[in-house]
Each structure stands twice: as C-alpha cells, then as structure tokens.
Amino acid sequence: MAVKTMSAVGGEGKFNDGWHELTITHAEYGVYKNVKGDKRYITLHFDGYPDNMDLRIYEVVNKETNEEFKLSGLFKYANAGIMGVLKDPTGKRPVIQYDDEATNLVDRKINVLFYKETKTGNGYTRMFESVAPIEQEGEHLSYTADQVTSIQFGIEKNLEKMLGKTTTTEDVGFNTNATKASTATSDIPF
C-alpha cells in the first residue's frame, strides 16, 4: 500500500446552478437554416470550460420596430465593440454604435446563468441564452451592482417561465450574487 493524498473539497463548482462570471475565449457567427427563414447566431466558448460547454445565442427581432435585440444585447452587456453612445433625436433613448465583429467579444467578461435542464431527464447543466453584464466602468457604458442585479433578476424570471416554474417571495430560485465557482442557493440577500 502507498500513502496518497486527495483534495478535501469536491470540485470547483464550475457547473453549479446560478450566476457565473465567465471570460469569452472564442466567438463565431453561424446561420441556422429553417423553412421559416434563416437565423443568425453566435456561439461563445469560455475560459476553463470544455468546447462542448458553449453558449449559442440566436438573433431575435422586435416585430414592431424591426430591431434585432438579442445579439446586440450581448455586445452591449459584454461592453464589446462599443464605439460610442449617440443622442436620440427625441432625447429619450440614447443609441449605441458598435462593431458587431465576433472577435470583439474575445476576452470580455459576462455573467451567464447556469441551470439544470429537465427536458431529457438527465439533469445536464445548461447555460441560459440571456446574459447579464458584470459590474464595470467602461469608456462608453458602465454597470453598477444594482443594475447588474436588476438585469439578472429579469433573466431569472425568464428562465423560470421557460422551465414552467412559478415563484413566491420565499422561493426566487437563484442566488443573484453567485459567481464563478460558488454554489447557488435559494437565499436571496435583498
């Protein structure tokens, strides 16, 4: 017999439910061909995660304004390719000018919500398609802790709706302060 050692803690928590701050290592556009019309998407890979643990975000267009908002939101929240914030002629809604080259996303950090899928019954960890910014001050865009928490809360509600869950004030479902390698709980600190 040999004397051996092992870690006293189990794993890094990389795949736990909840919010994880991730660094994008690769981003690439693709096109999903469908009889209803082709849709562009972008596939993201992250530092410290295997290539098969990627996040694909599809374009979504507002039917009233014909404005794409899902992919543009990714660039906004990643603070990637932002060239400037222009004033809206009405003065109500500033317009963000950005370069949507996928390489602008590389080395940017975003918050990604992990959850256990229930569709297959295997309980695999998945990344939800909506992302949130990290707390940051940028040249053109900045996000406070309160703004990040508010965005995360809205995304959690969308995930719960997708999964068919209902919430009460006692069970919100995710810890909005969870970060990479931390464990999600149902205790909300606010």
Secondary structure, DSSP 8 states (H G I E B T S, - for coil): -------SS----TT-SEEEEEEEEEEEEEEE--TT--EEEEEEEETTS-TTS-EEEE--B-TTT--B-HHHHHHHHHT-SEEEEE--TTSSS-EEEE---GGGGTT-EEEEEEEE--SSSS--EEEEEEEE--SEE-SS-EE-HHHHHHHHHHHHHHHHHHHT----SS---S-TT--TT----S----
